[in-house]
Amino acid sequence: MAYASRLSTVLLASVAFSALASVAGTASAEDLEFSIYGGYQTAPHSHVDVSDGTSFSAGWEGKSFGSPPYYGGRVTWWLGDFNLPNWGVSLDYTHDKVYADDDTMARSPGWTHFEFTDGLNLLTVNGLYRFKDPVRRWTPYLGAGVGVNIPHVEVTRPQGTTFDYEFGGVTFQAQAGVDFRVTDNWSTFVEYKGTYSRVDVPIDSGDRLKTNIVTNAVNVGISYHW
C-alpha cells in the first residue's frame, strides 16, 4: 500500500512537470529551467477540528530526512521571449510532510496514528522575479504563488482508520533564494520556502477533518538550464 501511494505521488508530479514543459516548449532554450531540491522542513502547531466535535491542537514534526523524505521539484519558464527576462512562471511540486507528535496523541484519547507523511503534496503555480546581473554568477530571486494540496491522510481512531489521498484545498507559497551558476547549463541554489495550506478532508465514519498547516523549509537544490 505504501509503495502504491508513493508511486501515485511520483506520477502526479510527473504529469504536472510534463504539462508545464509542453506549454513552455515554444520558449527560447535559455529560458527553461528544471530544478530538484531537498532540505529541512518544519511546521508549527495547528488547530484540528473534526465534524464530530473533536477539537485539539496538533504539534507537528517534519522528520525531513526520514522515509519518505522531504523533497520537491519545479519547472520554470523565464519570460525572455516577452522582453521580461527577469520575470518567470514556475510549476512547483513539494512533498511536504507532518507527523503528530507524542504530546498530540496524549491529548487525543483513542487516536493512535495521525500524520500526512506520504505528503501534503503541494502543487503551486508561482510568479518569480530574479535580480540578474550578467557580470556575476549568483542571482537572488523571490517568488509567490497559489495552488492546491492533495494530502495522504493517515488517521487511526476508535471510529475507524483513514489511509488515502484526498483533495485538501488551497495552498499559498512564498520563497526567496540565491542561485549560483556553475556552468552554462548547471546551477545550484539555496532558498527559504514557506507554505500555508487549508486542509479540509473526509475521514472515517463520514466525518471531516479541518486544519491549516504552515510549513517552513530551507532548501538546497540543483537546476538544469536549456
URUR-V639079 format. One record per residue. RES is the residue in one letter. SS is DSSP state (alpha for helix, beta for strand, coil for the rest). PSI is psi in radians with two decimals (NA if undefined). Layout:
RES_SS_PSI / RES_SS_PSI
This chain:
M_coil_-0.78 / A_alpha_-0.71 / Y_alpha_-0.75 / A_alpha_-0.67 / S_alpha_-0.77 / R_alpha_-0.63 / L_alpha_-0.70 / S_alpha_-0.68 / T_alpha_-0.78 / V_alpha_-0.73 / L_alpha_-0.69 / L_alpha_-0.81 / A_alpha_-0.71 / S_alpha_-0.75 / V_alpha_-0.72 / A_alpha_-0.82 / F_alpha_-0.67 / S_alpha_-0.65 / A_alpha_-0.83 / L_alpha_-0.64 / A_alpha_-0.65 / S_alpha_-0.74 / V_alpha_-0.66 / A_alpha_0.10 / G_alpha_-0.35 / T_alpha_0.00 / A_coil_2.76 / S_coil_2.64 / A_alpha_-0.76 / E_alpha_-0.09 / D_alpha_-0.07 / L_beta_2.51 / E_beta_2.32 / F_beta_2.28 / S_beta_2.53 / I_beta_2.65 / Y_beta_2.81 / G_beta_-3.09 / G_beta_-2.72 / Y_beta_2.09 / Q_beta_2.34 / T_beta_3.01 / A_coil_2.28 / P_coil_2.99 / H_coil_2.67 / S_beta_2.72 / H_beta_2.41 / V_beta_2.26 / D_beta_2.30 / V_beta_2.52 / S_coil_-0.26 / D_coil_0.06 / G_coil_-0.17 / T_coil_2.36 / S_beta_2.29 / F_beta_2.90 / S_beta_2.24 / A_beta_2.22 / G_coil_2.29 / W_beta_2.49 / E_beta_2.43 / G_coil_-0.66 / K_coil_0.98 / S_coil_-0.57 / F_coil_0.03 / G_coil_2.84 / S_coil_2.28 / P_coil_2.47 / P_coil_2.87 / Y_coil_2.32 / Y_beta_3.02 / G_beta_3.04 / G_beta_2.73 / R_beta_2.73 / V_beta_2.28 / T_beta_2.38 / W_beta_1.86 / W_beta_2.43 / L_beta_0.78 / G_alpha_-0.57 / D_alpha_-0.27 / F_alpha_0.33 / N_coil_0.57 / L_beta_1.08 / P_beta_-0.35 / N_beta_-0.08 / W_beta_2.53 / G_beta_2.90 / V_beta_2.33 / S_beta_2.64 / L_beta_2.07 / D_beta_2.22 / Y_beta_2.25 / T_beta_2.25 / H_beta_1.21 / D_coil_2.77 / K_coil_2.65 / V_beta_2.48 / Y_beta_2.31 / A_beta_2.32 / D_coil_3.07 / D_alpha_-0.65 / D_alpha_-0.64 / T_alpha_-0.78 / M_alpha_-0.61 / A_alpha_-0.50 / R_coil_-0.04 / S_coil_1.41 / P_coil_2.23 / G_coil_-0.30 / W_coil_2.16 / T_coil_-0.17 / H_beta_2.19 / F_beta_1.90 / E_beta_2.85 / F_beta_1.37 / T_coil_-0.17 / D_coil_0.43 / G_coil_2.47 / L_coil_-0.43 / N_coil_1.37 / L_beta_2.27 / L_beta_1.98 / T_beta_2.62 / V_beta_2.27 / N_beta_2.57 / G_beta_2.38 / L_beta_2.58 / Y_beta_2.26 / R_beta_2.52 / F_beta_1.27 / K_coil_2.37 / D_coil_2.07 / P_coil_-0.26 / V_coil_-0.08 / R_coil_2.78 / R_coil_-0.20 / W_beta_2.50 / T_beta_1.95 / P_beta_2.68 / Y_beta_2.76 / L_beta_2.69 / G_beta_2.72 / A_beta_2.63 / G_beta_-3.07 / V_beta_2.66 / G_beta_-2.54 / V_beta_2.79 / N_beta_2.43 / I_coil_1.37 / P_coil_2.64 / H_beta_1.87 / V_beta_2.14 / E_beta_1.82 / V_beta_2.26 / T_beta_2.14 / R_beta_3.02 / P_coil_-0.54 / Q_coil_-0.28 / G_beta_-2.95 / T_beta_2.41 / T_beta_2.30 / F_beta_1.47 / D_beta_2.78 / Y_beta_2.41 / E_coil_2.70 / F_coil_2.11 / G_coil_-0.74 / G_beta_-2.69 / V_beta_2.59 / T_beta_2.42 / F_beta_2.55 / Q_beta_2.52 / A_beta_2.59 / Q_beta_2.72 / A_beta_2.36 / G_beta_-3.05 / V_beta_2.24 / D_beta_2.37 / F_beta_2.04 / R_beta_2.10 / V_coil_-0.82 / T_coil_-3.08 / D_coil_-0.55 / N_coil_-0.33 / W_beta_2.50 / S_beta_2.88 / T_beta_2.77 / F_beta_2.74 / V_beta_2.37 / E_beta_2.76 / Y_beta_2.39 / K_beta_2.26 / G_beta_2.48 / T_beta_2.66 / Y_beta_2.07 / S_beta_2.22 / R_beta_1.98 / V_beta_2.10 / D_beta_1.77 / V_beta_2.62 / P_beta_2.52 / I_coil_-2.96 / D_alpha_2.81 / S_alpha_0.35 / G_alpha_0.14 / D_coil_2.90 / R_beta_2.51 / L_beta_2.31 / K_beta_2.39 / T_beta_2.71 / N_beta_2.05 / I_beta_2.20 / V_beta_2.35 / T_beta_2.59 / N_beta_2.32 / A_beta_2.52 / V_beta_2.05 / N_beta_2.57 / V_beta_2.30 / G_beta_3.13 / I_beta_2.63 / S_beta_2.53 / Y_beta_2.27 / H_beta_2.29 / W_coil_NA
